[in-house]
Amino acid sequence: MLATARILCFFILGFAAMTHLAPAGWSQTHTRAQDVPMESPAGIQAVTATATVEAIQIDGHLDESAWAQGVIADKFFQLDPDEGMPASERTEAIVLFDSDAIYVGARLFDSAPDSIVARLGRRDADQESDFFGVMLDPYLDRRSGYYFGLNAAGTLYDGVLMNDNGDDSDWDGVWQGRVQRTSYGWTAEMRIPYSQLRFYQQDRYVWGINYIRGISRKQERAYLVYTPSDESGFVSRFPELVGIRDISPSRQLEIIPYVTSRASYDQTVSDGNPFNDGSVYGLDGGVDVRYALTSNLTMNATVNPDFGQVEVDPAVINLSDYETYFSEKRPFFVEGASVFGGFGRGGPRFNLSFNNSPEFFYSRRIGRSPAGRLPDHAFSDVPDGTRILGATKVVGKLAGSWNVGTLQALTAREHARLQSGNGVRSEAEAEPATYYGVYRAQKEFADGRHGLGFMSTVNQRFFSDERLMDQMNKRSLGFGVDGWTFLDRENTWVLNGWAGLSHLNGTEQRLLDIQRSSLHYFQRPDIDHVRIDSSATSLSGWAGRLGLSKERGRLSFNTAIEAVSPSFDVNDAGFQSGSDAINGHIGLGYSWPDPTRFTRDAFVLAALFRGVDFSGNAFSTGAFVFSRIEFLNYYTAFGRLFVVPETVSTRRTRGGPLTLEPPGMGMDVSVYSDRRKNFVVGLGVDMESGKSGRETGLEVDIEWQAAPNVALALSPSVSWETEKSQWVGAFDDPLATRTFGKRYVFAKLDQITLSSTVRLNWTFTPELSFQLYAQPLISVGDYSEYKELARSRSYDFVRYGEAGSTFDAETLVADPDGPDGLAQTIELPNRDFNIASLRGTAVVRWEYRPGSTLYLVWTQQRSDFTDDPYFEFGPSFNQLATAPMENVFVLKMNWWFSS
């Protein structure tokens, strides 16, 4: 069927090119910044910090005398909705400092104080609210930094800034912030310890700084210095923060031990299981350590980490030969992930991609479920995941301008306990001890106009059971170089790219399996640029990409070519869904940032794309259009359309001959109501159709702010899909000469999927909250009209039961040439399915002191499977309600120590 994932990729990247950073704002009166004759290099007014010896109580009142002595910055300018105009409401911001911390205070005046939107949520919650924030560039490298913010209800926001244009909210610092409502608006007060910042030792400090204020009802964002919507560069525009002196970078040591208790009650355990009666209890512990190795390098380490508070992965019905990609949610791997995740994407912000580029590092590989195949057994006890014995991250700067990061992890050797049918017990290694190493470095030149970096990954397994050596690689290596260069002084045109190598080792059997895997398919019989090498014990490959983008102005442009050789493979430490591909595209976008009679802003993108394998077979060709419009009433509409001509499928037969891919087209439209309101509704419809099948989907997104501290989100969806050539299997038959000695069997699949995502966020205080996530899913698939591929490089099929063949629909036995023919009968598997699943997590989170947290977690997973391919609303939901379940309860407590 047509590639929905491709369309989603376009949507995300196209829309990302329109968006920018947004957190925080504040205010106060007295000495004004314009009274201090200090200028930043670009002629922008500098911000002056004032020293204080007075103890500052972080309560939001700003009533200490030090605030009255501070220098005020109050000239804010709008990015939205009236770009370049002065802010509609007055904001006064002040910076103080002492020997331990920097303090930021703000008075946020409002002509309609009763209309201030103040919604309380968990830290970094993405919610509509008035907010204020400060952004700091302590290195003054004009590329990176931190942001800290508060909304009008007291929700904390923080994160890191990188690559001049990007931000990452996954970093959580230990700092304090409070707000207060006043007769003239509201106030914000923050204390940011130096231990949370990285900067060089100097006699007098000059940092970069910027402020942001958001006013929800006006959809206004105002900054000291903003980035025009048709230009790039954010951190590089920051005014200078001057006046800080007599302080030192912190070498603080933070130790966070934890203890966790767990109780599991599992109804899915088989009767008579000698290893599990359905109830399992456990007690565990570990420790996290954070230490500033130097003023420029920070180490995070963890021993025996536990991630019991992490939300469960969603249920997925995957009928393809692609691996499902799951996002990382574990805090140790999420924090600082931007250091390792931006490979190849530096430089441009308008960076399209029409294919799934390889990722050199995919942290979900660390601690994965044991993957070894087990000997025959009646009962088994296999760990759900591989225990991480320890891991370390070191990030920061070297030699003044090299941004560096490294992550090392060691996972345990895992064993499965087995019992045979006659009661004999044994153990078998299910996963060898494994080392993971990731190394990243990047250097910027000429104030970020040029950049050069590299990335390297290592995966080494230590086998004790030779049986696993034929199932897993012994060693895998990846290495890449990336960079960018702006071609003109105005930073309008930028050239960027990357190049990489991969190498892996293993036994002959393992390498044979790798060559035949869905990532490579070297066994395809009608191509001549790759061949199976049955004696190989290693595999090496290469990949690369080169792109050109236009960054300034309303007209945007992006083109790129990417190649992934047939033998490139970084899947041990990274994520890769395909190889043997040369992809190219050219895209043009245009934006209308100024309001018109009907719209506030609009954007449209059009692109052509094409992908071929290394023999020149075109497997992806088409045209794509994306548009976004925000109307004067703050409703937003998105639209997408793509058209693809006839191409070649290199994957339909899963290692067999090529087939044709019929032409098709698809479109989808979505509309969202005014996000300022307490009740927001979005409606989306998508349709795809072609000779190979059709698909229709409907999704409703509902967000209800039931109270200032209670938010409910509900996203029900339903899809109907007909795939006329769904894979069933391949069966050897030397008589099938037109398909190279195998019969490739397909069927028509009619599938209905009904699902929903439910989220409840109830925040009692900024430190105490309750979150609920649930995902019910029902999917029914009916296979019919079984057939085999008639010949290679075609989309022609011979339907069983016709043209002299026979087929028994009850037993699923097919005879390709009838009872009088020589071909053997084929017993087809019954792939009909009826799946009901419910997954959910409920978490009470209490930060009982800064940096120290108590979690109470309840996770439930239930599922049921039958081969009844008929969807009935009532019985299907009854199946979901009565499905056997597993309940896991976790109590986790950590304690933050600092010295």
MARSEGU-305843 format. One record per residue (C-alpha): x, y, z; residue in one letter. Coordinates in steps of 0.25 Angstrom, whole numbers, plus 5000, padded with zeros to 4 digits. Example, Ala and Ser with C-alpha at 12.3 -4.5 7.8 and 13.67 -1.06 7.14 Angstrom:
# residues 2
504949825031A505549965029S
This chain:
# residues 899
500050005000M500450154999L501450205009A500750275020T502050295028A502650375016R501450475017I501650485032L503050515031C502750625021F501750685030F502650685042I503850745035L503050845027G502350895039F503650895047A504150995037A503051085042M503251085057T504151135067H504551125082L503551175092A503651175107P503551295118A503451455123G503551555136W503551695141S503951805151Q504251955152T505452055155H506752075148T506552045133R507451985123A507452105114Q508152185126D509352095125V510152125113P510651985109M510451925095E510551785090S511551765078P510351765068A509851905074G508751835082I508551885096Q509351805106A508651745119V509351785132T509351685144A509451745158T510251685170A509551655183T509851605197V508451605201E507751475203A506751455192I505451375196Q504951315184I503451335186D503051425174G502851545182H504151625178L504051705191D505551695194E506251835193S507251765183A506151765173W505951915174A507451935171Q507451845159G507551895144V506251885137I506151825123A504751865117D504851885102K504151755097F503751735082F502751645076Q503051525068L501551485068D500551535064P501051675059D502451645056E503451755059G502451845067M502651875082P502051775092A500651805095S500851795110E501951845118R503051755124T504151785133E505251685135A506451695145I507651605147V508351595160L509551505164F510351465176D511451365179S510551235177D509451275167A508851365157I507451425160Y506451465150V505151545153G504051605145A502851685146R501851655135L500851765134F499451735128D498351835124S497351725127A497851645139P496651565140D496951505126S498251445129I498251305125V498951225137A498851075135R499650985144L500350865139G501550775141R502950825138R503150855123D501650825120A501250875106D499950955110Q499351085106E499751195117S500351325119D501851305122F503151365123F504551315121G506051355121V507051295111M508551295115L509751265106D510851255117P511951215107Y511651325098L511851235087D510551295080R510051155077R509651085090S509151115104G507951085114Y506551135116Y505751145129F504351195130G503051195138L501651205133N500651295141A500151175150A501651135154G501951025144T503451015142L504051005128Y505550975125D506450915114G507650945106V507851025093L508650965082M509150995067N508651135068D507251105065N506850985073G506450945087D506250815095D505350815107S505750675112D506850745121W506350765135D507250855144G507150875159V506651015161W505551095167Q504451185162G503151245167R502051335162V501051425169Q499751495163R499651645166T498751755163S499451795151Y499751665145G500751555151W502151545155T503251435153A504451405161E505551305158M506851255165R507851175156I509051125163P510351125155Y510450975158S509350965147Q510151045136L511451025129R512351145126F513851175126Y514651235138Q514851385135Q515051515143D513851585137R512751505130Y512051535117V510851445114W509751445104G508351465109I506951475103N505551485109Y504251435104I502851465109R501551395104G500151455105I499151345102S497951415099R498651505089K499551385084Q500651485086E502151455087R503051565090A504651565092Y505751665095L506251615081V505451525072Y505751455059T504951505048P504051395042S504751395029D506151385035E506951285043S507851295055G507351305069F508451295080V509451375071S508551495072R508551495087F508851625094P510051625104E509851605119L510951685126V511351725140G511551585146I512851565153R513551495165D512851365162I513451225159S512951105151P512351005160S513050865161R511850815169Q511650665171L510150615171E509850475176I508450425174I508250285180P506850215178Y506150095184V504950035177T503949925181S503149855170R501949755171A501449695158S500049615156Y499949545143D498749465138Q499449425125T500349325132V500149185127S499549085137D500549005143G501749095140N502749055150P503449195150F502349285152N500949265159D500449405154G501049485166S502449535166V503049635176Y504449705176G505249805183L506449885176D507250005176G508350085169G508950215168V509150335158D510350425159V510550565153R511950625154Y512650745147A513950685142L514350825138T513650955136S513350905122N513150755124L511950695132T511850545135M510550475137N510650325142A509650225146T509850085153V508649985151N507650095147P506150065148D505150125139F503850075145G503250215144Q503350225129V502050215121E501850085113V502050075098D500750085090P500149955084A500549945069V499949855058I501149835049N500949745037L502149805029S503549755028D504049885035Y504449895050E503549985058T504150105063Y503850145078F504250275084S505250285096E504550315109K505550275119R506150395127P507650355126F507550345111F506650455108V507450565116E508450615106G508050535095A508150655086S509650635087V509550505079F508350525071G508650635062G509650565053F509550615039G508550725042R509350845046G509350975038G507950985031P506650995038R505850965025F506350815024N505350725017L505450575016S504650475007F505350355013N505650295026N507150325027S507950235036P508150275051E509550245056F509050235070F507750185075Y507750175090S506650075091R507649975087R508249985101I507449895111G506649835100R505849705102S506749585101P506749535086A507349405087G506549285082R506349175093L506449025092P505148945092D504448965105H503048955111A503149065121F504149185121S504549305130D505149415122V505449555127P504649655120D505849745118G507349735118T507849795131R508749915130I509949895139L510450035138G510550155128A511250285127T511050415119K512150525118V511650645110V512250785109G513350865102K514850835099L515950925094A514951045095G514051015083S513950865081W512550815086N512750675091V511950565096G512150415099T511250305105L511750175110Q510850055115A510949915119L509749815120T509749685127A509849545122R508349495123E507949355125H506549285123A506149175132R505449065124L504648935127Q504448825117S503148755116G503648635125N504048735136G505548745134V506048885137R507148965130S507749105127E508049165114A508749295111E507749385105A508649515103E510149525104P510749635112A510949755103T511649885102Y511150005095Y511950125092G511550255085V512550375082Y512150505077R512950635074A512550765066Q513350895064K512751025059E513551125051F513351275048A512151295058D511451175053G511551195038R512351065037H512250935045G513050805045L512750685053G512850535055F512150425061M512550275065S511850155070T512350025076V511549905079N512349785085Q511649655090R512349555100F511749415097F511849305107S510849215099D511349185085E509949165081R509649315081L510849345072M510049295060D508849395064Q509549525067M510749605062N512049595070K512449735067R511849855060S512549995057L511950115051G512650245048F512150375041G512650515038V511650635036D511750785034G511150905028W511651035022T510851165019F511151205005L510951355007D511151455018R509651485019E509451335023N508451315012T508951185005W509551075013V510150945008L510150825018N510350675018G510950555024W511650425020A511750295028G512350155029L511950035035S512549895039H512149775046L512649635049N512049505052G512049355049T511749315034E510349275038Q510049405045R510549485033L509749395024L508549425032D508949575031I509049575016Q507649515015R506949605025S505949705022S507049815023L507849765011H507149645003Y508349604996F507649484991Q506749554982R506849464969P506649574958D507749674962I509149664959D509849774967H509849694980V510049544983R510049454995I511449425000D511249295009S512649305014S512649445019A512949475033T512849625032S512049735025L512449875022S511649985015G511550135013W510550245012A510450395011G509550515008R509850655002L508750765003G508650914999L507651005006S507151145005K506951205019E506551345018R505351415012G503951365009R504351274998L505051145004S505751044996F506350904999N506950794991T507750674995A508250544990I508550424999E509150294996A509150165005V509950055000S509349915000P510349865011S510249985020F509749945034D509750015047V508549945053N509349885065D509450025071A508550105062G507250095055F507250065040Q505950025032S506650005018G507850005009S508149994995D507550134992A507950264985I506850374988N506750514983G505750624984H505550774981I504550854989G504051004989L503351065000G502651205002Y502151275014S501151385017W501551435031P500651565030D499151565033P498151575022T496651595022R496551445025F497851385030T498851415041R499951345034D500051235023A501151135017F501151045005V502250945001L502350864988A503350764985A503750654975L504450534980F505050404974R505750284979G506550174972V507350044976D508750024972F508249964959S507450084955G506050024958N505150134963A504450094975F503950234980S503550354971T502550454972G502050594975A501650654989F500950774994V500750825008F500050945013S499751015026R498851135029I498451205042E497151285041F496851415048L496051335058N497251255062Y496751125055Y497751055048T497650965035A498650865030F498650795016G499450695009R499450634995L500350534988F500350464975V501250344971V501350284957P501650134954E502950094961T503649964965V503449894978S504749844984T504149784996R502749724993R503349584991T504249605004R505549554997G504849504984G504749564971P504349704968L502949744965T502249864960L501649964969E500350024963P500150174963P499350244974G499050364981M498650414995G498250535002M497850575016D497250705023V497250745037S496550855045V496850905059Y496051005067S496551125075D497651065084R497451185094R496051125098K495851025109N495250935099F495950905087V495550805076V496350755064G495750675052L496650595042G496250515030V497250445021D497050365009M497950275000E497550204987S498250124976G498149994969K498849924980S497849964990G497150084998R497150135012E496250235019T496550295033G495750385042L496350445055E495750535065V496650615075D496050665088I496750755098E495850795110W496450885121Q495450845131A496050935142A497351015142P498050895148N497350785141V497550755126A496950635118L497350595104A496550495096L496950445082S496050345076P496250295062S495750185052V496350135039S495850045028W496949985019E496849895008T498249835003E498049754990K499449684991S499749665006Q500849565008W500549425012V501849345010G502849285000A502849134996F503849054989D503448994976D504448974964P503248974955L503049124958A504049164947T503449304945R503749344959T505149274961F504649144967G503749194978K502349224979R502049364985Y500649364991V499849484995F498449514999A497449625000K497449685014L496249765019D496649825032Q495849915042I496649975053T495950055065L496850125075S496950245084S497950315093T497550365106V498350455115R497950525128L498850625135N498450665149W499450755155T499250795170F500450875172T501650895163P502350785171E501150685172L500450635160S499650515155F499750465140Q498950355133L499150305120Y498350195113A498250135099Q497150035096P497249975082L496449875074I496849825060S496249725051V496849665039G496149575029D497049505018Y496349465005S496549444990E497849364992Y498749374980K500249364975E501049454967L501049414952A502349464948R503449554953S503449704950R501949704949S500749734957Y500049614951D499449494960F498849364958V497649354968R497549214974Y496249144970G496449204956E497249174943A497349024946G497749034961S496948994973T496649054987F495948994999D495549125007A495349035019E496648975020T497449085013L498048975004V498449024990A498848944978D499449034967P499248944955D498048864960G497948714964P498548664950D499748754951G501148734956L501248844966A501148814980Q499948864989T500248974998I499648985012E499549135015L499549195029P498249255034N498649395037R497349455040D497349535053F496549595063N497349675074I496849745086A497849825094S497949925106L499149985111R499250095121G500050155132T499650245144A500750315151V500750405164V501950485164R502350565176W503650655176E503750655192Y505050745191R505750805180P506350695171G505750585180S504550505175T503550405180L502750325169Y501550225171L501350155158V500250065153W500449995139T499349905133Q499449835120Q498349735115R498249675101S497449565094D497549495081F496649415072T496549375058D495149425056D495249525045P493949595048Y493749735055F492549755063E492549875072F491949815085G492649675085P494049745081S493949835093F493449725102N494749645097Q495549765102L494849775115A495049625118T496449605113A497449555123P498349655129M499649685135E499649795146N501049845151V501149935163F502450015166V502850105177L504150185174K504850285183M506150355180N506850465188W507750575182W509050605190F509950715186S511350755190S
